[in-house]
Structure formats: structure tokens, C-alpha cells
Amino acid sequence: DLTLGFGVGGFTRLDDDPVIFPLFSVRWQIDDRTRLETERLGLALTYEVNDEWAFGLLGRFDRAEYRLDEHNARVTEGVLTDNRIVAAGRVTWTPEGLEGLSVSLTGGALIYREIQLLDDDANEIFEDEADPSAFFGIAVRYQF
């Protein structure tokens, strides 16, 4: 009912040293219908109503970096970083008779978002925390 794992994760960063961190993996089948598990850099709590429908809550940390165009007059070859914390709900439908197919609707909010602009020498030019914003997504998955 409980699976724990440990590993090491990391990512490279533009114009900065790589980041290395411990990773913990959890998959806990709380009861026949409820489970808690790690998902990316976060956690998901899922309740399976029946074989076709599941509802979930999730929270996670995301990070993205973008290299700016070398022709940008103000910040030649600078870097834009985007750190965010996401909270969301998810509904997943797995239709009977179509094994391997699932459709998920996810909606939630970026509850924290920090945007930073660095020049090509990694000096900070700009940093701001954006207001929370909503998002919505749909995913169709077929596994075979």
C-alpha cells in the first residue's frame, strides 16, 4: 500500500551552475479508492469514484528559463526565469471498453509566480512577483 523512493534530481540553468537536489517518490494507496503520490515536483491526491471517473487535487513547483534573442537592444543574450507554484483540481475519465484511453480536465491557479530578467553576465535587471492567475487544460492520452 506504500511505496517510497529516493533519488537525485537536477537541471542545468542558463548562465548559472546546475542545481542538484534530493528527490522523494511516494505512492500511498490510502484505501481502495484514494491514493497520494508524487507527480513531477509536487503531490497529487486522487479519489477514484469508479472504474471510469477519478477526481484529484494537486500542487507542484515549476521552473522555466528562456534565452533572450541576441538582437535584443536592451538585454543582449539575457535570461528570463519563471518560477511558479501551481494548485489545481483534475477530473479524469477512462471510458469502459476503450482500454488505454483517458481524458483529463485540469483547472487551477498559479498561486505564486516570480519572474526575473538577467543580463548576459547573470546580473539581475528586473524581478517581479505576478498576481495569481487561473488556467485550464485538457489532456487526451492513449497508452498501448
ROSE-4610 file (N, C-alpha, C; in Angstrom, 1 decimal, always signed):
// ROSE-4610
residu = [D/D/D/L/L/L/T/T/T/L/L/L/G/G/G/F/F/F/G/G/G/V/V/V/G/G/G/G/G/G/F/F/F/T/T/T/R/R/R/L/L/L/D/D/D/D/D/D/D/D/D/P/P/P/V/V/V/I/I/I/F/F/F/P/P/P/L/L/L/F/F/F/S/S/S/V/V/V/R/R/R/W/W/W/Q/Q/Q/I/I/I/D/D/D/D/D/D/R/R/R/T/T/T/R/R/R/L/L/L/E/E/E/T/T/T/E/E/E/R/R/R/L/L/L/G/G/G/L/L/L/A/A/A/L/L/L/T/T/T/Y/Y/Y/E/E/E/V/V/V/N/N/N/D/D/D/E/E/E/W/W/W/A/A/A/F/F/F/G/G/G/L/L/L/L/L/L/G/G/G/R/R/R/F/F/F/D/D/D/R/R/R/A/A/A/E/E/E/Y/Y/Y/R/R/R/L/L/L/D/D/D/E/E/E/H/H/H/N/N/N/A/A/A/R/R/R/V/V/V/T/T/T/E/E/E/G/G/G/V/V/V/L/L/L/T/T/T/D/D/D/N/N/N/R/R/R/I/I/I/V/V/V/A/A/A/A/A/A/G/G/G/R/R/R/V/V/V/T/T/T/W/W/W/T/T/T/P/P/P/E/E/E/G/G/G/L/L/L/E/E/E/G/G/G/L/L/L/S/S/S/V/V/V/S/S/S/L/L/L/T/T/T/G/G/G/G/G/G/A/A/A/L/L/L/I/I/I/Y/Y/Y/R/R/R/E/E/E/I/I/I/Q/Q/Q/L/L/L/L/L/L/D/D/D/D/D/D/D/D/D/A/A/A/N/N/N/E/E/E/I/I/I/F/F/F/E/E/E/D/D/D/E/E/E/A/A/A/D/D/D/P/P/P/S/S/S/A/A/A/F/F/F/F/F/F/G/G/G/I/I/I/A/A/A/V/V/V/R/R/R/Y/Y/Y/Q/Q/Q/F/F/F]
num = [1/1/1/2/2/2/3/3/3/4/4/4/5/5/5/6/6/6/7/7/7/8/8/8/9/9/9/10/10/10/11/11/11/12/12/12/13/13/13/14/14/14/15/15/15/16/16/16/17/17/17/18/18/18/19/19/19/20/20/20/21/21/21/22/22/22/23/23/23/24/24/24/25/25/25/26/26/26/27/27/27/28/28/28/29/29/29/30/30/30/31/31/31/32/32/32/33/33/33/34/34/34/35/35/35/36/36/36/37/37/37/38/38/38/39/39/39/40/40/40/41/41/41/42/42/42/43/43/43/44/44/44/45/45/45/46/46/46/47/47/47/48/48/48/49/49/49/50/50/50/51/51/51/52/52/52/53/53/53/54/54/54/55/55/55/56/56/56/57/57/57/58/58/58/59/59/59/60/60/60/61/61/61/62/62/62/63/63/63/64/64/64/65/65/65/66/66/66/67/67/67/68/68/68/69/69/69/70/70/70/71/71/71/72/72/72/73/73/73/74/74/74/75/75/75/76/76/76/77/77/77/78/78/78/79/79/79/80/80/80/81/81/81/82/82/82/83/83/83/84/84/84/85/85/85/86/86/86/87/87/87/88/88/88/89/89/89/90/90/90/91/91/91/92/92/92/93/93/93/94/94/94/95/95/95/96/96/96/97/97/97/98/98/98/99/99/99/100/100/100/101/101/101/102/102/102/103/103/103/104/104/104/105/105/105/106/106/106/107/107/107/108/108/108/109/109/109/110/110/110/111/111/111/112/112/112/113/113/113/114/114/114/115/115/115/116/116/116/117/117/117/118/118/118/119/119/119/120/120/120/121/121/121/122/122/122/123/123/123/124/124/124/125/125/125/126/126/126/127/127/127/128/128/128/129/129/129/130/130/130/131/131/131/132/132/132/133/133/133/134/134/134/135/135/135/136/136/136/137/137/137/138/138/138/139/139/139/140/140/140/141/141/141/142/142/142/143/143/143/144/144/144]
x = [+0.8/+0.0/+0.8/+2.1/+3.0/+4.3/+4.7/+5.9/+6.7/+7.9/+8.7/+10.0/+10.4/+11.7/+12.5/+13.7/+14.7/+15.6/+15.9/+16.8/+17.5/+18.2/+18.8/+18.3/+17.9/+17.4/+18.2/+18.0/+18.7/+18.4/+18.8/+18.6/+19.7/+20.0/+21.0/+20.3/+21.0/+20.4/+21.2/+20.6/+21.2/+22.1/+23.3/+24.2/+24.4/+24.2/+24.4/+24.8/+25.2/+25.6/+24.3/+24.5/+23.4/+22.9/+21.7/+21.1/+20.9/+21.3/+21.2/+20.4/+19.4/+18.6/+18.1/+17.7/+17.2/+15.7/+15.4/+14.0/+13.4/+12.2/+11.5/+10.3/+10.1/+8.9/+8.0/+6.7/+5.7/+4.6/+4.1/+2.8/+2.2/+1.1/+0.4/-1.0/-1.4/-2.8/-3.5/-4.1/-4.7/-5.8/-6.7/-7.7/-8.0/-9.1/-9.3/-9.5/-9.9/-10.2/-9.3/-8.5/-7.8/-6.3/-5.5/-4.1/-3.4/-2.2/-1.4/-0.1/+0.4/+1.6/+2.3/+3.6/+4.4/+4.1/+4.1/+3.9/+4.7/+5.7/+6.7/+7.3/+7.4/+7.9/+6.7/+5.8/+4.7/+4.0/+2.8/+1.9/+0.6/+0.0/-1.4/-2.2/-3.4/-4.3/-5.4/-5.7/-6.7/-7.7/-9.0/-10.0/-10.7/-10.8/-11.4/-12.9/-13.8/-15.2/-15.6/-15.2/-15.5/-14.4/-14.6/-13.6/-13.4/-14.4/-14.4/-14.0/-14.3/-14.1/-13.2/-12.3/-11.4/-11.3/-11.2/-11.1/-9.8/-9.1/-7.8/-7.5/-6.7/-6.1/-4.6/-4.0/-2.5/-1.9/-0.7/+0.2/+1.6/+2.2/+3.6/+4.4/+5.7/+6.6/+7.1/+7.1/+7.6/+8.6/+9.6/+10.6/+10.9/+11.0/+11.4/+12.4/+13.3/+14.2/+14.2/+14.4/+14.3/+15.5/+16.2/+17.3/+16.7/+17.0/+16.5/+17.3/+16.7/+17.3/+18.6/+19.6/+20.9/+20.7/+19.7/+19.4/+18.6/+18.3/+17.5/+18.4/+18.0/+18.9/+19.2/+18.2/+18.4/+19.1/+18.8/+19.4/+19.9/+21.0/+21.6/+21.9/+21.3/+21.5/+21.3/+20.3/+19.9/+19.1/+18.6/+17.8/+16.6/+15.5/+14.2/+13.9/+13.8/+13.4/+12.0/+11.3/+9.9/+9.7/+9.6/+9.4/+7.9/+7.2/+5.8/+5.4/+4.3/+3.7/+2.3/+1.9/+0.6/-0.3/-1.6/-2.6/-3.7/-4.2/-5.2/-6.1/-7.2/-8.1/-8.1/-8.4/-8.4/-9.5/-10.2/-11.2/-10.7/-10.7/-10.2/-11.3/-11.5/-12.5/-11.7/-11.9/-11.3/-12.5/-12.9/-14.1/-14.0/-15.0/-15.0/-15.1/-14.4/-14.4/-13.3/-12.7/-11.6/-10.3/-9.8/-8.6/-7.4/-6.8/-5.7/-6.0/-7.3/-7.7/-8.1/-7.7/-8.2/-8.2/-9.2/-9.3/-9.3/-8.5/-8.4/-8.6/-9.4/-9.6/-9.0/-8.1/-7.4/-7.7/-7.9/-8.1/-7.6/-7.0/-6.5/-5.9/-4.9/-4.3/-2.8/-2.1/-0.7/-0.8/-0.5/-0.7/+0.5/+1.6/+2.8/+3.6/+4.1/+4.9/+5.9/+7.2/+8.3/+9.0/+9.1/+9.7/+11.0/+12.1/+13.3/+14.0/+14.6/+15.3/+16.8/+17.7/+19.1/+19.8/+20.9/+21.7/+22.6/+23.5/+24.3/+25.5/+25.6/+26.6/+25.9/+24.6/+23.8/+23.5/+23.6/+23.2/+21.7/+21.1/+19.6/+19.3/+18.4/+17.9/+16.5/+15.7/+14.3/+13.8/+13.0/+12.4/+11.0/+10.0/+8.7/+7.9/+6.9/+6.0/+4.7/+4.2/+3.0/+1.8/+0.7/-0.6/-1.0/-1.7/-2.2/-3.1/-3.0/-3.8/-4.3/-5.5/-6.1/-5.6/-5.8/-5.5/-6.5/-6.6/-7.4/-6.7/-6.8/-6.2/-6.9/-6.8/-7.3/-6.2/-6.2/-5.2/-6.0/-5.6/-6.1/-4.9/-5.0/-3.9/-4.4/-3.6/-3.8/-2.5/-2.6/-1.4/-1.7/-0.6/-0.8/+0.5]
y = [-1.2/+0.0/+1.3/+1.2/+2.3/+2.0/+2.8/+2.7/+4.0/+3.9/+5.1/+5.0/+6.0/+6.0/+7.2/+7.1/+8.2/+8.3/+9.5/+9.6/+11.0/+11.3/+12.6/+13.2/+14.5/+15.1/+16.4/+17.0/+18.2/+18.8/+20.0/+20.6/+21.6/+21.8/+22.9/+24.2/+25.2/+26.6/+27.4/+28.3/+29.1/+30.1/+30.3/+31.3/+31.1/+29.9/+29.6/+28.2/+27.9/+26.5/+25.6/+24.3/+23.4/+23.3/+22.9/+22.7/+21.2/+20.6/+19.2/+19.2/+18.3/+18.2/+16.8/+16.4/+15.1/+15.0/+13.8/+13.6/+12.5/+12.7/+11.7/+11.2/+10.0/+9.4/+8.7/+9.0/+8.4/+8.0/+6.8/+6.3/+5.5/+6.2/+5.6/+5.3/+4.1/+3.7/+3.7/+4.9/+5.1/+4.1/+3.9/+2.9/+2.4/+1.7/+1.1/+2.2/+3.4/+4.4/+5.7/+5.8/+7.1/+6.8/+7.6/+7.5/+8.9/+8.9/+10.1/+9.7/+10.5/+10.2/+11.5/+11.3/+12.4/+12.5/+13.7/+14.0/+15.2/+15.0/+16.0/+16.5/+17.8/+18.3/+18.8/+17.8/+18.1/+16.8/+17.0/+15.9/+15.9/+14.7/+14.6/+13.7/+14.1/+13.3/+12.9/+11.6/+11.2/+10.3/+10.5/+9.7/+9.1/+7.8/+7.1/+6.8/+7.4/+7.2/+5.8/+5.5/+4.1/+3.8/+2.8/+2.5/+3.5/+4.4/+5.4/+6.8/+7.2/+8.6/+8.7/+9.7/+10.0/+11.5/+11.9/+13.3/+13.5/+14.6/+14.8/+16.3/+16.4/+17.7/+17.6/+18.7/+18.6/+20.0/+19.9/+21.1/+20.8/+21.8/+21.5/+22.8/+22.6/+23.7/+23.5/+24.6/+24.5/+25.6/+25.4/+26.4/+26.3/+27.5/+27.5/+28.7/+28.5/+29.6/+29.7/+30.9/+31.2/+32.1/+31.8/+32.6/+33.7/+35.0/+36.1/+36.2/+36.8/+37.0/+37.8/+37.4/+38.2/+39.5/+39.8/+41.1/+42.0/+41.6/+42.5/+43.6/+44.8/+46.0/+46.2/+45.9/+46.2/+45.1/+43.8/+42.7/+41.7/+41.9/+41.0/+39.7/+38.6/+37.2/+37.1/+37.8/+37.7/+36.4/+36.2/+35.1/+35.5/+35.0/+35.2/+33.9/+34.0/+32.9/+33.0/+31.9/+31.9/+30.8/+31.1/+30.2/+30.3/+29.1/+29.2/+28.0/+28.3/+27.3/+27.1/+25.9/+25.6/+24.8/+25.2/+24.4/+24.2/+22.9/+22.6/+21.5/+21.3/+20.2/+19.5/+18.2/+17.4/+16.4/+16.2/+15.2/+14.3/+13.0/+12.1/+11.1/+10.9/+10.0/+8.9/+7.6/+6.5/+5.6/+5.8/+5.1/+3.6/+2.9/+1.4/+1.0/-0.1/-0.6/+0.0/+1.1/+1.7/+1.7/+0.5/+0.3/+1.2/+1.9/+2.7/+4.2/+4.5/+5.9/+6.6/+7.8/+8.6/+10.1/+10.8/+12.2/+13.0/+14.0/+14.7/+16.2/+16.8/+18.2/+18.7/+19.7/+20.3/+21.8/+22.3/+23.7/+24.1/+25.3/+25.8/+27.2/+27.4/+28.7/+28.7/+29.6/+29.9/+30.7/+30.2/+30.9/+31.8/+31.4/+32.2/+32.2/+33.3/+33.4/+34.5/+34.1/+35.1/+35.1/+36.3/+36.4/+37.3/+36.8/+37.5/+37.6/+38.8/+39.1/+39.3/+38.5/+38.7/+39.0/+39.8/+40.1/+39.0/+39.1/+38.0/+37.7/+38.6/+38.3/+37.8/+37.5/+37.0/+38.0/+39.3/+40.4/+40.6/+40.8/+41.0/+42.4/+42.4/+43.7/+43.9/+42.9/+43.1/+41.8/+42.0/+40.9/+41.4/+40.5/+40.9/+39.6/+39.7/+38.7/+39.0/+38.1/+38.3/+38.0/+38.6/+38.2/+36.8/+36.2/+34.8/+34.9/+33.8/+33.7/+32.3/+32.2/+30.9/+30.3/+28.9/+28.2/+27.0/+26.5/+25.4/+24.6/+23.3/+22.4/+21.1/+20.5/+19.2/+18.3/+17.1/+16.1/+14.9/+14.4/+13.1/+12.2/+11.0/+10.1/+8.7/+8.1/+6.7/+6.0/+5.0/+4.2/+2.8/+2.2/+0.9/+0.1]
z = [+0.0/+0.0/+0.0/+0.4/+0.4/-0.3/-1.2/-1.9/-1.8/-1.3/-1.1/-2.0/-2.5/-3.3/-3.0/-3.3/-3.2/-4.4/-4.8/-5.9/-5.8/-6.9/-7.0/-8.3/-8.3/-9.5/-9.7/-10.8/-11.1/-12.5/-12.7/-14.0/-14.2/-15.5/-15.8/-15.8/-15.7/-15.8/-16.8/-17.5/-18.4/-17.6/-18.0/-17.4/-15.9/-15.4/-13.9/-13.7/-12.5/-12.2/-12.2/-12.4/-12.3/-10.9/-10.7/-9.4/-9.2/-8.1/-7.8/-6.5/-6.4/-5.2/-5.0/-3.8/-3.5/-4.0/-4.5/-5.0/-4.1/-3.7/-2.9/-3.7/-3.8/-4.5/-3.5/-3.6/-2.7/-3.5/-3.3/-3.8/-2.7/-2.1/-0.9/-1.3/-1.4/-1.6/-0.3/+0.0/+1.3/+1.6/+0.6/+0.7/-0.7/-0.9/-2.3/-3.4/-3.0/-4.0/-3.9/-2.8/-2.6/-2.6/-3.3/-3.3/-3.3/-2.7/-2.6/-3.3/-4.3/-5.0/-5.5/-5.6/-6.2/-7.7/-8.2/-9.6/-10.0/-10.8/-11.1/-9.8/-9.6/-8.4/-7.5/-7.2/-6.4/-5.9/-5.4/-4.9/-5.5/-5.7/-6.2/-5.3/-4.9/-4.1/-5.1/-5.3/-6.3/-5.6/-5.9/-5.5/-6.7/-6.8/-7.9/-7.5/-8.1/-7.8/-8.3/-9.5/-10.0/-11.1/-11.9/-12.9/-14.0/-14.1/-15.2/-14.7/-13.5/-13.1/-11.9/-12.0/-10.8/-10.7/-9.4/-9.1/-8.3/-8.6/-7.9/-7.5/-6.6/-6.2/-6.3/-6.8/-7.0/-6.7/-6.3/-6.1/-6.5/-7.1/-7.6/-7.8/-7.9/-8.3/-9.7/-10.5/-11.9/-12.0/-12.9/-13.2/-14.7/-15.3/-16.7/-16.9/-17.9/-18.2/-19.8/-20.2/-21.6/-22.0/-23.0/-23.5/-24.4/-24.2/-25.0/-26.3/-27.3/-28.6/-28.5/-29.2/-29.2/-29.8/-30.5/-31.2/-30.3/-29.1/-28.2/-27.8/-28.0/-27.8/-26.3/-25.4/-24.0/-23.3/-23.6/-22.8/-23.8/-24.4/-25.4/-24.7/-25.3/-24.8/-23.3/-22.8/-21.4/-21.1/-19.9/-19.5/-18.7/-19.1/-18.3/-17.6/-16.2/-15.4/-14.9/-14.8/-14.4/-13.4/-12.1/-11.0/-10.6/-10.5/-10.1/-9.3/-8.4/-7.6/-8.1/-8.4/-9.0/-8.1/-7.9/-7.2/-8.2/-8.3/-9.3/-8.8/-9.6/-9.5/-10.8/-10.8/-12.0/-12.0/-13.2/-13.4/-14.5/-14.3/-15.4/-15.7/-17.0/-17.5/-18.2/-17.8/-18.5/-19.0/-20.3/-20.7/-20.8/-20.3/-20.4/-21.8/-22.1/-23.5/-24.4/-24.0/-24.7/-23.9/-23.7/-22.8/-23.3/-22.4/-22.7/-22.9/-23.1/-23.4/-22.1/-21.9/-20.8/-21.2/-20.7/-20.9/-19.6/-19.4/-18.2/-18.4/-17.5/-17.5/-16.2/-16.3/-15.2/-15.1/-14.0/-13.8/-12.4/-12.4/-11.1/-11.3/-10.5/-10.4/-10.2/-10.8/-10.4/-9.2/-8.0/-6.8/-6.4/-7.0/-6.8/-8.1/-8.5/-9.7/-9.6/-9.8/-9.7/-11.1/-11.7/-13.0/-12.8/-13.3/-13.2/-14.5/-14.8/-16.0/-15.7/-16.3/-16.0/-17.3/-17.2/-18.4/-18.7/-19.7/-20.1/-19.1/-18.1/-17.1/-15.8/-15.9/-14.8/-13.7/-14.1/-13.2/-13.3/-12.2/-12.2/-12.7/-13.7/-14.3/-13.7/-13.6/-13.2/-12.4/-11.4/-10.7/-10.3/-10.4/-10.0/-9.7/-8.7/-8.4/-9.1/-9.9/-10.7/-9.8/-10.1/-9.4/-9.7/-8.8/-9.2/-10.4/-11.2/-12.4/-12.6/-13.3/-13.5/-14.8/-14.8/-16.0/-16.2/-17.4/-17.7/-18.8/-18.7/-19.7/-19.9/-21.0/-21.3/-21.9/-21.5/-22.0/-22.4/-23.6/-24.1/-24.2/-23.5/-23.5/-24.0/-24.9/-25.3/-25.0/-24.2/-23.9/-24.4/-25.1/-25.6/-25.3]
